[in-house]
Amino acid sequence: VIAGGGVAGLVAALALRPSGHRVTVLDREPGPVPASVPEANSGWIRPSVPQALHSHAFTGLGTGLLREHVPELYEALVDAAAREIDLRDSAPVPVPLEDADELRVLACRRRTFDAVLAATARRLGVTVQADSRVAGLEISGGERPRVTGVRLADGGVLEADLVLDATGQRCESRKWLAVAGIATAPDESTSGEFSCYSRFFRSTRDELPGVLNRGNAGGGIFGHYMAFVHPGDNGTFSIGIGVLPDDPEMKALRDEETFTAVLRATPLLAPWVAADASEAISPVYAINTPDNLVRGVATTRQRAVPGLLQLGDAAAVSNPLYGRGVSLAIAHAFRLAELLAELPEAGETQSARAAELVETLLVPWVHRAVADDRARIALWRAAVHGERPAPLPAGLDLGTATRASFFDAVVWRRLAAVQMSVGRPEQFYDDPEIRSRVATALDGRELPAPPAPSREELLRVVHGAGR
Ligand SMILES: Cc1cc2nc3c(=O)[nH]c(=O)nc-3n(C[C@H](O)[C@H](O)[C@H](O)COP(=O)(O)OP(=O)(O)OC[C@H]3O[C@@H](n4cnc5c(N)ncnc54)[C@H](O)[C@@H]3O)c2cc1C
């Protein structure tokens, strides 16, 4: 049984097919799946997946895995008019045309992605039971507990050899274990101090109205806010503006006029929202993003409870600013399916190996997000609240690596792989060759910061728009 039919749950069900497991996916949201892309992007509101209303980018790790292992899904996304992008086309330095599958990404709206995934999974034989909220676990074994199934909110029980918790960032199995009297290992949690405002647009021209200076995105992280555009399917694009959650002046971004005024004051974004370039097709959505999280229950710190494993966001969450969650959920699903093919019997060995997988595949990205957040938060808090920036740990950071990548093809290529969630981040950030190349690339060179209004200028724009 897989509790949760989001990205992680459905991709795991697809990944488990070749090894002959019989899988039932249970999702708390009512069906049916929207029949078309326009339907998915209008009436399909799922309160338990609030992030689906927000601007999304899909990194190359997940896109590549789908292309390789579930070509039917990749093709269905392309048929739904998702846009294929090759990051090498926008490299600032000539990059050798070697095989670089992870640099080929797909761009589409998150609700398009979810609807196509849900329809394709059903078409390929995955059993999904909608309107089925998992409320608890069936457990046997007294002193040595073992999960034997799930209990639904309507009182029904489903027996299972293995339960995968793919309930997303809330990781419902922590609560289920606690109710059953089983101690859970503490979580590791660090706030990313990030609120996001998103709005969707349709281009009124044949081509995209602006430049994708980040390959699959346009915009940047500035001194006190960030703004990114992500191309979508069917001539659409979305724009996300990110600010500190305790920045009261910026709450005005919920207002559509203010949102547009801020974009028009941001040179990299202004062409996208010029009067003759695009039309808005959604309201502004607001969300406080989740903390960077490693769920203790998913790690080797948890005393094993055979028969229960966590998957995707239920195991670990990294700040969505870095756009890795979907790819990591997909990669986790495939790697866990491989592990279950090798070790199909629920037991302590299976639990330990699954926990090690979380620690090697997901946790390094959470720690990278914490490190990248630390530098950004210090900068933003100094600009917004006048706080003295805390000293940052020594070492290579994302901003410096990005600046060097404009001058050095090897740095660009290796950083692009990190940005696409491939490999492990420390293999880039701690690599002596990369550090030396970054130092040489930036020696005596000044790269101007991406153009953006100062804090005072932006406040004037915000106050002016509200009048
Ligand atoms: C604002 C924001 C922006 C983001 N942007 C990006 C981005 O640009 N790129 C990117 O890769 N990632 C992004 N992410 C992260 C990404 O959305 C998640 O990592 C991804 O959705 C995780 O997939 P999942 O299947 O683990 O969880 P989810 O997609 O959240 O799915 C969980 C599923 O479980 C179901 N469920 C929950 N509880 C129960 C229950 N008790 N019983 C049965 N079913 C249940 C829900 O209905 C849902 O279908 C963003 C996140 C946020 C918050």
The ligand as an ORCA input file, in Angstrom:
! r2SCAN-3c Opt
* xyz 0 1
  C       5.799     26.734     -2.947
  C       6.493     25.485     -3.408
  C       7.137     25.498     -4.633
  C       7.804     24.365     -5.081
  N       8.474     24.424     -6.263
  C       9.133     23.333     -6.711
  C       9.808     23.363     -7.955
  O       9.861     24.379     -8.644
  N      10.420     22.218     -8.380
  C      10.404     21.070     -7.640
  O      10.968     20.063     -8.065
  N       9.786     21.016     -6.442
  C       9.154     22.104     -5.969
  N       8.507     22.058     -4.765
  C       8.561     20.816     -3.986
  C       7.610     19.757     -4.541
  O       6.337     20.315     -4.698
  C       7.564     18.547     -3.608
  O       8.881     18.150     -3.330
  C       6.822     17.370     -4.238
  O       5.468     17.665     -4.422
  C       6.953     16.128     -3.350
  O       6.164     15.079     -3.855
  P       5.454     14.068     -2.851
  O       4.753     13.078     -3.714
  O       6.424     13.597     -1.849
  O       4.387     14.946     -2.063
  P       3.062     15.661     -2.617
  O       3.239     16.024     -4.037
  O       2.747     16.731     -1.638
  O       1.954     14.531     -2.559
  C       1.447     14.016     -1.337
  C       0.161     13.270     -1.635
  O      -0.267     12.589     -0.462
  C      -1.658     12.740     -0.317
  N      -1.966     12.562      1.119
  C      -1.585     13.336      2.149
  N      -2.002     12.827      3.325
  C      -2.663     11.680      3.028
  C      -3.308     10.683      3.805
  N      -3.378     10.758      5.138
  N      -3.880      9.633      3.169
  C      -3.836      9.529      1.813
  N      -3.243     10.449      1.034
  C      -2.634     11.498      1.630
  C      -1.961     14.126     -0.868
  O      -3.312     14.231     -1.265
  C      -0.986     14.167     -2.063
  O      -1.581     13.670     -3.231
  C       7.816     23.181     -4.290
  C       7.168     23.169     -3.053
  C       6.525     24.318     -2.598
  C       5.867     24.288     -1.251
*
